[in-house]
């Protein structure tokens, strides 16, 4: 398991560390998709919450799981995309790039969880 925390790393370090973890432990995973989901979830946490975040990455049982805790109790939501530069694309990307995404409330915020499955597992699901 890999654990990264806003008190000890910045977002650029997170992307590089996650890339190394995925390349070593989950070579079957789409590294670009995982990196983009990490980027979007971190951007959401930085833009929409006050306080820190904690990211956990697990590789086990033919599955890669990313969990990002932040201090907001508001779940992410899809909004109308703004093609003039106002955003609205991130959550839709997260939902499309991961095999499964869910949001779980916590006493002091929420956890956004994204999973990727080995391609043969994905077909069986």
N, CA, C and O atoms as a MOPAC input file, in Angstrom:
PM7 MOZYME 1SCF
protein

 N      0.84200 1    -1.17700 1     0.00000 1
 C      0.00000 1     0.00000 1     0.00000 1
 C      0.88700 1     1.24000 1     0.00000 1
 O      1.94900 1     1.26600 1     0.62200 1
 N      0.43500 1     2.24600 1    -0.69800 1
 C      1.10400 1     3.53500 1    -0.76300 1
 C      0.18500 1     4.55400 1    -0.10900 1
 O     -1.00600 1     4.60000 1    -0.41600 1
 N      0.72800 1     5.37800 1     0.79500 1
 C     -0.04600 1     6.42900 1     1.45400 1
 C      0.70700 1     7.73800 1     1.26400 1
 O      1.89400 1     7.84100 1     1.57200 1
 N     -0.01600 1     8.74800 1     0.74500 1
 C      0.55400 1    10.07600 1     0.53900 1
 C     -0.36100 1    11.08500 1     1.21000 1
 O     -1.57800 1    10.90800 1     1.24600 1
 N      0.23200 1    12.14200 1     1.73900 1
 C     -0.49900 1    13.08400 1     2.56100 1
 C     -0.12000 1    14.50900 1     2.16300 1
 O      1.03900 1    14.78400 1     1.85500 1
 N     -1.09400 1    15.40800 1     2.16900 1
 C     -0.85100 1    16.79700 1     1.76600 1
 C      0.16600 1    17.51200 1     2.65100 1
 O      0.72600 1    18.53200 1     2.24800 1
 N      0.40600 1    16.99600 1     3.83400 1
 C      1.38800 1    17.62200 1     4.71100 1
 C      2.81600 1    17.30100 1     4.30700 1
 O      3.74900 1    17.98500 1     4.72700 1
 N      3.00000 1    16.25000 1     3.48100 1
 C      4.36800 1    15.80800 1     3.18000 1
 C      4.73800 1    15.83400 1     1.69900 1
 O      5.92300 1    15.78000 1     1.36800 1
 N      3.75600 1    15.91500 1     0.80000 1
 C      4.06800 1    15.92200 1    -0.63600 1
 C      3.17600 1    16.92300 1    -1.36300 1
 O      2.10100 1    17.28000 1    -0.88300 1
 N      3.64300 1    17.37000 1    -2.53300 1
 C      2.79700 1    18.21900 1    -3.37000 1
 C      2.22600 1    17.38700 1    -4.51500 1
 O      2.59000 1    16.22400 1    -4.68500 1
 N      1.34400 1    17.97800 1    -5.28900 1
 C      0.62500 1    17.21200 1    -6.31000 1
 C      1.54600 1    16.65600 1    -7.39000 1
 O      1.28300 1    15.57300 1    -7.91200 1
 N      2.61000 1    17.35900 1    -7.73900 1
 C      3.55100 1    16.83300 1    -8.74300 1
 C      4.24700 1    15.57900 1    -8.21600 1
 O      4.41500 1    14.60600 1    -8.95200 1
 N      4.64800 1    15.59800 1    -6.95600 1
 C      5.26700 1    14.41400 1    -6.34500 1
 C      4.28800 1    13.24900 1    -6.28900 1
 O      4.67400 1    12.09600 1    -6.47500 1
 N      3.01900 1    13.55500 1    -6.03000 1
 C      2.00200 1    12.50200 1    -5.98400 1
 C      1.92600 1    11.79600 1    -7.33000 1
 O      1.96200 1    10.56700 1    -7.38400 1
 N      1.82300 1    12.54700 1    -8.40600 1
 C      1.71300 1    11.93200 1    -9.73800 1
 C      2.91600 1    11.05200 1   -10.04600 1
 O      2.75300 1     9.95600 1   -10.58100 1
 N      4.10500 1    11.50400 1    -9.72200 1
 C      5.30500 1    10.72000 1    -9.99600 1
 C      5.35900 1     9.46400 1    -9.13100 1
 O      5.70600 1     8.38900 1    -9.61900 1
 N      5.02400 1     9.59200 1    -7.87000 1
 C      5.04100 1     8.44200 1    -6.96300 1
 C      3.98900 1     7.41500 1    -7.36700 1
 O      4.26100 1     6.21500 1    -7.37900 1
 N      2.78500 1     7.88800 1    -7.69900 1
 C      1.72500 1     6.99100 1    -8.15900 1
 C      2.15000 1     6.29100 1    -9.44200 1
 O      1.89700 1     5.09700 1    -9.60400 1
 N      2.78500 1     7.00800 1   -10.34700 1
 C      3.23900 1     6.40000 1   -11.60500 1
 C      4.20200 1     5.24500 1   -11.35100 1
 O      4.08600 1     4.18700 1   -11.96800 1
 N      5.14000 1     5.44900 1   -10.45300 1
 C      6.08000 1     4.38100 1   -10.12600 1
 C      5.39800 1     3.18900 1    -9.48300 1
 O      5.71300 1     2.04600 1    -9.81300 1
 N      4.48100 1     3.43300 1    -8.58400 1
 C      3.74500 1     2.36700 1    -7.90500 1
 C      2.94800 1     1.54500 1    -8.91200 1
 O      3.01000 1     0.31500 1    -8.89700 1
 N      2.20700 1     2.21100 1    -9.77900 1
 C      1.36600 1     1.51500 1   -10.75800 1
 C      2.23300 1     0.74200 1   -11.75400 1
 O      1.92700 1    -0.40700 1   -12.07400 1
 N      3.29200 1     1.34800 1   -12.23700 1
 C      4.16900 1     0.66200 1   -13.19600 1
 C      4.77100 1    -0.60300 1   -12.59700 1
 O      4.90800 1    -1.61400 1   -13.28600 1
 N      5.12800 1    -0.54900 1   -11.32800 1
 C      5.74900 1    -1.70000 1   -10.67300 1
 C      4.73700 1    -2.77500 1   -10.28100 1
 O      4.98800 1    -3.96500 1   -10.47300 1
 N      3.60900 1    -2.36400 1    -9.73800 1
 C      2.67700 1    -3.34100 1    -9.16000 1
 C      1.47900 1    -3.69400 1   -10.03200 1
 O      0.87500 1    -4.75300 1    -9.85600 1
 N      1.13100 1    -2.82000 1   -10.97000 1
 C     -0.06700 1    -3.04800 1   -11.80700 1
 C      0.24600 1    -2.69600 1   -13.26100 1
 O     -0.36600 1    -1.78300 1   -13.81600 1
 N      1.18500 1    -3.40300 1   -13.88300 1
 C      1.56100 1    -3.03900 1   -15.25800 1
 C      0.41500 1    -3.16200 1   -16.25000 1
 O      0.49500 1    -2.61300 1   -17.35000 1
 N     -0.63600 1    -3.86100 1   -15.89100 1
 C     -1.81200 1    -4.01000 1   -16.74700 1
 C     -2.69700 1    -2.76200 1   -16.74400 1
 O     -3.52100 1    -2.58700 1   -17.64200 1
 N     -2.53400 1    -1.89200 1   -15.73900 1
 C     -3.39400 1    -0.71000 1   -15.60600 1
 C     -3.00600 1     0.36200 1   -16.61800 1
 O     -1.84000 1     0.47600 1   -16.99700 1
 N     -3.97200 1     1.13300 1   -17.04700 1
 C     -3.73900 1     2.26100 1   -17.94500 1
 C     -3.16400 1     3.40500 1   -17.10400 1
 O     -3.89400 1     4.11600 1   -16.41400 1
 N     -1.85700 1     3.56200 1   -17.17800 1
 C     -1.16400 1     4.54200 1   -16.34300 1
 C     -1.67200 1     5.95800 1   -16.59500 1
 O     -1.81400 1     6.73600 1   -15.65200 1
 N     -1.94500 1     6.30300 1   -17.84500 1
 C     -2.45100 1     7.64600 1   -18.13800 1
 C     -3.80700 1     7.87900 1   -17.49000 1
 O     -4.07000 1     8.97000 1   -16.98400 1
 N     -4.67000 1     6.87200 1   -17.49900 1
 C     -5.98900 1     7.00500 1   -16.86800 1
 C     -5.83600 1     7.19100 1   -15.35800 1
 O     -6.50200 1     8.04300 1   -14.77000 1
 N     -4.98000 1     6.41500 1   -14.73700 1
 C     -4.78100 1     6.52100 1   -13.28700 1
 C     -4.22200 1     7.89500 1   -12.94500 1
 O     -4.69000 1     8.54000 1   -12.00600 1
 N     -3.23000 1     8.34500 1   -13.69400 1
 C     -2.64300 1     9.67200 1   -13.43000 1
 C     -3.66900 1    10.78800 1   -13.58400 1
 O     -3.69200 1    11.73000 1   -12.79100 1
 N     -4.52000 1    10.68300 1   -14.60700 1
 C     -5.52700 1    11.72000 1   -14.81500 1
 C     -6.56400 1    11.72200 1   -13.68700 1
 O     -6.99200 1    12.78600 1   -13.24100 1
 N     -6.96400 1    10.53700 1   -13.22700 1
 C     -7.90400 1    10.46700 1   -12.11000 1
 C     -7.26700 1    11.06500 1   -10.85900 1
 O     -7.91800 1    11.82900 1   -10.14700 1
 N     -6.02500 1    10.73500 1   -10.58200 1
 C     -5.31900 1    11.31100 1    -9.43000 1
 C     -5.29900 1    12.83400 1    -9.54700 1
 O     -5.60600 1    13.53800 1    -8.58500 1
 N     -4.94300 1    13.33500 1   -10.71500 1
 C     -4.87800 1    14.78400 1   -10.93600 1
 C     -6.22900 1    15.44300 1   -10.68900 1
 O     -6.30800 1    16.46800 1   -10.01100 1
 N     -7.28700 1    14.86200 1   -11.23500 1
 C     -8.63200 1    15.43800 1   -11.07200 1
 C     -9.09100 1    15.40300 1    -9.61900 1
 O     -9.63500 1    16.38700 1    -9.11800 1
 N     -8.87700 1    14.28300 1    -8.94300 1
 C     -9.31100 1    14.19100 1    -7.54500 1
 C     -8.53000 1    15.13800 1    -6.64700 1
 O     -9.09700 1    15.74300 1    -5.73700 1
 N     -7.23300 1    15.26800 1    -6.90000 1
 C     -6.44300 1    16.22500 1    -6.11300 1
 C     -6.88700 1    17.65600 1    -6.39100 1
 O     -7.00700 1    18.46200 1    -5.46800 1
 N     -7.13000 1    17.97000 1    -7.65900 1
 C     -7.59300 1    19.31800 1    -8.00500 1
 C     -8.91000 1    19.61900 1    -7.31400 1
 O     -9.10800 1    20.72400 1    -6.80700 1
 N     -9.81500 1    18.64400 1    -7.28900 1
 C    -11.09400 1    18.81400 1    -6.59300 1
 C    -10.87000 1    19.07600 1    -5.11600 1
 O    -11.46600 1    19.99000 1    -4.54700 1
 N    -10.01300 1    18.27900 1    -4.49400 1
 C     -9.74800 1    18.43500 1    -3.05900 1
 C     -9.14000 1    19.80300 1    -2.76400 1
 O     -9.49800 1    20.44100 1    -1.77400 1
 N     -8.22900 1    20.25300 1    -3.61100 1
 C     -7.58300 1    21.54600 1    -3.38700 1
 C     -8.52800 1    22.71200 1    -3.64500 1
 O     -8.48400 1    23.72400 1    -2.94400 1
 N     -9.38100 1    22.56700 1    -4.65200 1
 C    -10.26300 1    23.66600 1    -5.05500 1
 C    -11.53300 1    23.76800 1    -4.19700 1
 O    -11.99200 1    24.87100 1    -3.89700 1
 N    -12.08800 1    22.63800 1    -3.80900 1
 C    -13.40000 1    22.63000 1    -3.17100 1
 C    -13.38300 1    22.34600 1    -1.67300 1
 O    -14.44200 1    22.33100 1    -1.04600 1
 N    -12.21900 1    22.12300 1    -1.08600 1
 C    -12.18700 1    21.82100 1     0.34200 1
 C    -11.17000 1    22.69400 1     1.05200 1
 O    -10.25000 1    23.24300 1     0.44600 1
 N    -11.36500 1    22.80100 1     2.33500 1
 C    -10.36300 1    23.42600 1     3.18700 1
 C     -9.77200 1    22.31800 1     4.03200 1
 O    -10.49000 1    21.42900 1     4.48900 1
 N     -8.51200 1    22.36500 1     4.23400 1
 C     -7.86900 1    21.30000 1     4.99100 1
 C     -7.07300 1    20.41000 1     4.06700 1
 O     -6.98100 1    20.65600 1     2.86400 1
 N     -6.50900 1    19.39100 1     4.63500 1
 C     -5.63300 1    18.51200 1     3.88900 1
 C     -6.35400 1    17.37000 1     3.20700 1
 O     -7.57900 1    17.25800 1     3.25900 1
 N     -5.57400 1    16.53500 1     2.57300 1
 C     -6.06800 1    15.33200 1     1.92400 1
 C     -5.09700 1    14.19600 1     2.18800 1
 O     -3.93600 1    14.42200 1     2.52700 1
 N     -5.57600 1    12.98900 1     2.03100 1
 C     -4.73800 1    11.79300 1     2.15300 1
 C     -5.13100 1    10.84900 1     1.03100 1
 O     -6.31200 1    10.57700 1     0.81700 1
 N     -4.13000 1    10.35200 1     0.31800 1
 C     -4.34800 1     9.43200 1    -0.79000 1
 C     -3.76000 1     8.07700 1    -0.43400 1
 O     -2.63200 1     7.98100 1     0.05000 1
 N     -4.54200 1     7.02900 1    -0.68000 1
 C     -4.07500 1     5.65700 1    -0.47700 1
 C     -4.23400 1     4.91100 1    -1.79000 1
 O     -5.23000 1     5.06500 1    -2.49800 1
 N     -3.23100 1     4.09800 1    -2.10000 1
 C     -3.25900 1     3.28000 1    -3.30700 1
 C     -2.95900 1     1.85000 1    -2.89400 1
 O     -1.94200 1     1.57700 1    -2.25700 1
 N     -3.86200 1     0.93000 1    -3.26600 1
 C     -3.71600 1    -0.49100 1    -2.94400 1
 C     -3.65600 1    -1.27600 1    -4.24300 1
 O     -4.38200 1    -0.97800 1    -5.19000 1
 N     -2.79700 1    -2.26900 1    -4.28400 1
 C     -2.75100 1    -3.19400 1    -5.41800 1
 C     -2.86900 1    -4.59800 1    -4.84200 1
 O     -1.94900 1    -5.10300 1    -4.19800 1
 N     -4.03100 1    -5.22500 1    -5.09000 1
 C     -4.22500 1    -6.58600 1    -4.60300 1
 C     -5.41500 1    -7.23100 1    -5.31700 1
 O     -6.32200 1    -6.55600 1    -5.80400 1
 N     -5.37300 1    -8.54200 1    -5.35700 1
 C     -6.46900 1    -9.32600 1    -5.92700 1
 C     -6.89800 1    -8.83800 1    -7.30900 1
 O     -8.09000 1    -8.66200 1    -7.55900 1
 N     -5.94800 1    -8.62200 1    -8.19800 1
 C     -6.24200 1    -8.20600 1    -9.57300 1
 C     -6.98000 1    -6.87600 1    -9.63400 1
 O     -7.77100 1    -6.63500 1   -10.54500 1
 N     -6.71500 1    -6.01800 1    -8.66200 1
 C     -7.43100 1    -4.76000 1    -8.56000 1
 C     -6.49300 1    -3.66900 1    -8.06700 1
 O     -5.65200 1    -3.89500 1    -7.19700 1
 N     -6.65200 1    -2.50100 1    -8.63300 1
 C     -5.95200 1    -1.30900 1    -8.16800 1
 C     -7.01000 1    -0.37900 1    -7.58900 1
 O     -7.98300 1    -0.04000 1    -8.26300 1
 N     -6.81700 1     0.03200 1    -6.33800 1
 C     -7.78700 1     0.89200 1    -5.66700 1
 C     -7.10400 1     2.16300 1    -5.20200 1
 O     -6.06400 1     2.12200 1    -4.54600 1
 N     -7.70100 1     3.29000 1    -5.54900 1
 C     -7.23900 1     4.60300 1    -5.12800 1
 C     -8.31500 1     5.18400 1    -4.21800 1
 O     -9.49400 1     5.18900 1    -4.57200 1
 N     -7.91600 1     5.66800 1    -3.05700 1
 C     -8.83900 1     6.32600 1    -2.14500 1
 C     -8.27000 1     7.68400 1    -1.77800 1
 O     -7.11300 1     7.79600 1    -1.37500 1
 N     -9.08400 1     8.70600 1    -1.92000 1
 C     -8.66400 1    10.05400 1    -1.56200 1
 C     -9.62800 1    10.59700 1    -0.51800 1
 O    -10.82000 1    10.75700 1    -0.78000 1
 N     -9.09800 1    10.88000 1     0.67400 1
 C     -9.87900 1    11.48100 1     1.75700 1
 C     -9.67600 1    12.98500 1     1.69800 1
 O     -8.55900 1    13.46300 1     1.49900 1
 N    -10.77000 1    13.73200 1     1.87300 1
 C    -10.63500 1    15.17600 1     2.02800 1
 C    -11.61800 1    15.66100 1     3.08000 1
 O    -12.40500 1    14.87900 1     3.61200 1
 N    -11.57100 1    16.95100 1     3.37800 1
 C    -12.33000 1    17.49800 1     4.49900 1
 C    -13.74500 1    17.94200 1     4.14200 1
 O    -14.48900 1    18.35700 1     5.03100 1
 N    -14.13900 1    17.87000 1     2.88400 1
 C    -15.47400 1    18.30300 1     2.49400 1
 C    -16.47900 1    17.16500 1     2.62200 1
 O    -16.17700 1    16.01900 1     2.29000 1
 N    -17.66900 1    17.48500 1     3.10300 1
 C    -18.72800 1    16.47600 1     3.15400 1
 C    -19.54200 1    16.45400 1     1.86500 1
 O    -20.37100 1    15.56300 1     1.67700 1
 N    -19.31900 1    17.41600 1     0.97800 1
 C    -20.05100 1    17.48700 1    -0.29500 1
 C    -19.46800 1    16.49900 1    -1.29600 1
 O    -18.27300 1    16.54600 1    -1.59100 1
 N    -20.30200 1    15.60400 1    -1.81900 1
 C    -19.77800 1    14.67100 1    -2.82800 1
 C    -19.53200 1    15.38800 1    -4.15000 1
 O    -20.20100 1    16.37700 1    -4.45200 1
 N    -18.58500 1    14.90300 1    -4.93300 1
 C    -18.38800 1    15.48500 1    -6.26700 1
 C    -19.64200 1    15.24200 1    -7.09900 1
 O    -20.38200 1    14.28500 1    -6.87200 1
 N    -19.86200 1    16.12100 1    -8.05700 1
 C    -21.01800 1    15.92500 1    -8.93200 1
 C    -20.68000 1    16.42100 1   -10.32700 1
 O    -19.86900 1    17.32700 1   -10.51800 1
 N    -21.32800 1    15.79900 1   -11.28200 1
 C    -21.16000 1    16.23000 1   -12.66200 1
 C    -21.92100 1    17.54100 1   -12.84000 1
 O    -23.03400 1    17.69600 1   -12.33600 1
 N    -21.32700 1    18.46100 1   -13.54400 1
 C    -22.02100 1    19.70700 1   -13.85700 1
 C    -21.88100 1    19.98400 1   -15.34300 1
 O    -21.08800 1    19.34600 1   -16.03500 1
 N    -22.63200 1    20.90500 1   -15.80600 1
 C    -22.60700 1    21.23000 1   -17.23000 1
 C    -21.20600 1    21.71100 1   -17.61200 1
 O    -20.70100 1    22.66600 1   -17.02100 1
 N    -20.57400 1    21.06100 1   -18.59400 1
 C    -19.24500 1    21.52400 1   -19.01200 1
 C    -19.27900 1    22.95100 1   -19.55200 1
 O    -20.21200 1    23.35100 1   -20.24900 1
 N    -18.24900 1    23.69600 1   -19.21500 1
 C    -18.10200 1    25.07700 1   -19.69800 1
 C    -16.94200 1    25.09300 1   -20.68400 1
 O    -15.77800 1    25.05200 1   -20.28600 1
 N    -17.26100 1    25.15200 1   -21.95500 1
 C    -16.23500 1    25.10300 1   -22.99700 1
 C    -15.44900 1    26.40600 1   -23.11100 1
 O    -14.50700 1    26.49600 1   -23.89700 1
 N    -15.83100 1    27.40900 1   -22.33300 1
 C    -15.11000 1    28.67500 1   -22.32700 1
 C    -14.04400 1    28.71500 1   -21.23000 1
 O    -13.49500 1    29.77700 1   -20.93500 1
 N    -13.75100 1    27.56400 1   -20.63100 1
 C    -12.67900 1    27.50800 1   -19.64800 1
 C    -13.13700 1    27.42500 1   -18.21000 1
 O    -12.31300 1    27.52200 1   -17.30100 1
 N    -14.43600 1    27.24600 1   -17.97200 1
 C    -14.94000 1    27.21200 1   -16.61000 1
 C    -15.00800 1    25.83700 1   -15.99100 1
 O    -15.54700 1    25.69200 1   -14.89300 1
 N    -14.47400 1    24.80800 1   -16.66200 1
 C    -14.43900 1    23.47200 1   -16.07800 1
 C    -15.70700 1    22.68300 1   -16.30200 1
 O    -16.45500 1    22.92500 1   -17.25000 1
 N    -15.93700 1    21.72900 1   -15.40600 1
 C    -17.10700 1    20.87600 1   -15.50400 1
 C    -16.82300 1    19.53700 1   -16.17300 1
 O    -17.74800 1    18.78200 1   -16.46900 1
 N    -15.56500 1    19.24400 1   -16.40800 1
 C    -15.20200 1    18.00000 1   -17.10100 1
 C    -14.63400 1    16.93700 1   -16.17000 1
 O    -14.70300 1    15.74900 1   -16.48200 1
 N    -14.07400 1    17.34200 1   -15.03300 1
 C    -13.29500 1    16.45400 1   -14.18000 1
 C    -14.02400 1    15.23900 1   -13.66400 1
 O    -13.53800 1    14.11900 1   -13.82100 1
 N    -15.18400 1    15.42900 1   -13.04900 1
 C    -15.88000 1    14.29500 1   -12.44900 1
 C    -16.32800 1    13.30800 1   -13.52200 1
 O    -16.28300 1    12.09700 1   -13.30700 1
 N    -16.75700 1    13.81600 1   -14.66900 1
 C    -17.14600 1    12.93400 1   -15.78100 1
 C    -15.94700 1    12.09600 1   -16.23600 1
 O    -16.09200 1    10.90900 1   -16.52600 1
 N    -14.77800 1    12.70700 1   -16.29600 1
 C    -13.56200 1    11.96900 1   -16.66800 1
 C    -13.26200 1    10.87100 1   -15.65700 1
 O    -12.96700 1     9.73700 1   -16.03300 1
 N    -13.33500 1    11.20800 1   -14.38800 1
 C    -13.06900 1    10.21700 1   -13.33800 1
 C    -14.00300 1     9.02700 1   -13.51200 1
 O    -13.56200 1     7.87900 1   -13.46700 1
 N    -15.28900 1     9.29300 1   -13.70900 1
 C    -16.26400 1     8.20900 1   -13.85900 1
 C    -16.00400 1     7.36300 1   -15.10700 1
 O    -16.25900 1     6.15900 1   -15.09900 1
 N    -15.51000 1     7.96900 1   -16.16100 1
 C    -15.25600 1     7.23500 1   -17.40100 1
 C    -13.93600 1     6.46700 1   -17.38300 1
 O    -13.82300 1     5.41800 1   -18.01800 1
 N    -12.94700 1     6.97400 1   -16.67000 1
 C    -11.61100 1     6.37300 1   -16.71800 1
 C    -11.41200 1     5.22300 1   -15.73200 1
 O    -10.54300 1     4.37600 1   -15.93900 1
 N    -12.19600 1     5.18700 1   -14.67800 1
 C    -12.08500 1     4.10800 1   -13.69400 1
 C    -13.16700 1     3.06800 1   -13.97000 1
 O    -14.21000 1     3.38000 1   -14.54500 1
 N    -12.90700 1     1.82700 1   -13.55600 1
 C    -13.91700 1     0.78300 1   -13.70500 1
 C    -15.06200 1     0.96200 1   -12.72000 1
 O    -16.19500 1     0.56700 1   -12.99500 1
 N    -14.76300 1     1.55700 1   -11.57600 1
 C    -15.79400 1     1.80500 1   -10.55500 1
 C    -15.37900 1     3.01800 1    -9.74100 1
 O    -14.20000 1     3.19500 1    -9.43600 1
 N    -16.35100 1     3.85500 1    -9.39100 1
 C    -16.10600 1     5.03300 1    -8.56000 1
 C    -17.23800 1     5.13700 1    -7.54900 1
 O    -18.40500 1     4.96400 1    -7.90000 1
 N    -16.90000 1     5.41600 1    -6.30600 1
 C    -17.93500 1     5.70600 1    -5.32000 1
 C    -17.41300 1     6.73300 1    -4.32300 1
 O    -16.21300 1     6.98800 1    -4.23200 1
 N    -18.33600 1     7.30400 1    -3.59000 1
 C    -18.01600 1     8.32500 1    -2.59900 1
 C    -18.62200 1     7.87200 1    -1.28300 1
 O    -19.80300 1     7.53100 1    -1.20900 1
 N    -17.80300 1     7.87500 1    -0.25700 1
 C    -18.24700 1     7.42500 1     1.06600 1
 C    -18.06300 1     8.55500 1     2.07500 1
 O    -16.97700 1     9.12300 1     2.18700 1
 N    -19.13500 1     8.88100 1     2.81300 1
 C    -18.99000 1     9.92000 1     3.84100 1
 C    -18.11800 1     9.42200 1     4.98900 1
 O    -18.08400 1     8.23200 1     5.30200 1
 N    -17.42400 1    10.35600 1     5.59800 1
 C    -16.64100 1    10.11000 1     6.81000 1
 C    -17.04700 1    11.15500 1     7.83500 1
 O    -17.63100 1    12.17200 1     7.46000 1
 N    -16.76600 1    10.94600 1     9.09100 1
 C    -17.14900 1    11.95000 1    10.09600 1
 C    -16.56700 1    13.34000 1     9.81500 1
 O    -17.20000 1    14.34900 1    10.12300 1
 N    -15.37400 1    13.39300 1     9.23700 1
 C    -14.74000 1    14.68600 1     8.98500 1
 C    -14.52900 1    14.91400 1     7.48900 1
 O    -13.52000 1    15.49600 1     7.09200 1
 N    -15.46100 1    14.46700 1     6.66200 1
 C    -15.31300 1    14.68300 1     5.23400 1
 C    -15.84700 1    13.52000 1     4.42200 1
 O    -16.92100 1    12.98700 1     4.70000 1
 N    -15.07300 1    13.13500 1     3.40400 1
 C    -15.49600 1    12.04000 1     2.53100 1
 C    -14.27000 1    11.31600 1     1.99200 1
 O    -13.14400 1    11.80700 1     2.07000 1
 N    -14.52700 1    10.13000 1     1.44100 1
 C    -13.51900 1     9.36400 1     0.72000 1
 C    -14.06000 1     9.10700 1    -0.67300 1
 O    -15.15900 1     8.57600 1    -0.83500 1
 N    -13.28500 1     9.48300 1    -1.67600 1
 C    -13.61100 1     9.15000 1    -3.06100 1
 C    -12.75200 1     7.94600 1    -3.41500 1
 O    -11.53200 1     7.96300 1    -3.25200 1
 N    -13.40700 1     6.90800 1    -3.90000 1
 C    -12.71600 1     5.65300 1    -4.20800 1
 C    -12.87600 1     5.32700 1    -5.68900 1
 O    -13.98800 1     5.31900 1    -6.21600 1
 N    -11.75000 1     5.05900 1    -6.35500 1
 C    -11.75300 1     4.64400 1    -7.76000 1
 C    -11.03200 1     3.31200 1    -7.85500 1
 O    -10.01600 1     3.09400 1    -7.19300 1
 N    -11.57000 1     2.41100 1    -8.69200 1
 C    -10.96000 1     1.08900 1    -8.86600 1
 C    -10.73700 1     0.79900 1   -10.34400 1
 O    -11.49600 1     1.21400 1   -11.22000 1
 N     -9.66400 1     0.07000 1   -10.57000 1
 C     -9.37300 1    -0.47700 1   -11.89500 1
 C     -9.14500 1    -1.96900 1   -11.71800 1
 O     -8.50500 1    -2.39600 1   -10.75700 1
 N     -9.66800 1    -2.75800 1   -12.64400 1
 C     -9.55200 1    -4.20600 1   -12.55600 1
 C     -8.71600 1    -4.73200 1   -13.70500 1
 O     -8.69000 1    -4.15100 1   -14.79100 1
 N     -8.02900 1    -5.84400 1   -13.45200 1
 C     -7.30500 1    -6.53300 1   -14.53400 1
 C     -8.31100 1    -6.75300 1   -15.66500 1
 O     -9.45400 1    -7.12400 1   -15.39700 1
 N     -7.91900 1    -6.53500 1   -16.90800 1
 C     -8.88300 1    -6.64000 1   -18.02300 1
 C     -9.72000 1    -7.91900 1   -18.02800 1
 O    -10.90300 1    -7.85000 1   -18.36300 1
 N     -9.17700 1    -9.06600 1   -17.68100 1
 C     -9.97600 1   -10.28500 1   -17.66500 1
 C    -11.02800 1   -10.23400 1   -16.56700 1
 O    -12.11800 1   -10.78000 1   -16.73900 1
 N    -10.72600 1    -9.58700 1   -15.43500 1
 C    -11.68600 1    -9.41700 1   -14.35600 1
 C    -12.79600 1    -8.44600 1   -14.76900 1
 O    -13.96300 1    -8.63600 1   -14.42500 1
 N    -12.41200 1    -7.40400 1   -15.51200 1
 C    -13.36400 1    -6.41500 1   -15.98000 1
 C    -14.42400 1    -7.06800 1   -16.86400 1
 O    -15.60700 1    -6.74000 1   -16.76900 1
 N    -14.00400 1    -7.97900 1   -17.71000 1
 C    -14.93700 1    -8.64800 1   -18.61800 1
 C    -15.88900 1    -9.54500 1   -17.84900 1
 O    -17.03400 1    -9.72700 1   -18.26500 1
 N    -15.44100 1   -10.11000 1   -16.73500 1
 C    -16.27900 1   -11.02500 1   -15.94900 1
 C    -17.27700 1   -10.26700 1   -15.06700 1
 O    -18.28900 1   -10.82900 1   -14.65100 1
 N    -16.99300 1    -9.00300 1   -14.78600 1
 C    -17.84600 1    -8.22400 1   -13.86700 1
 C    -19.13900 1    -7.77400 1   -14.51100 1
 O    -19.95300 1    -7.11400 1   -13.86600 1

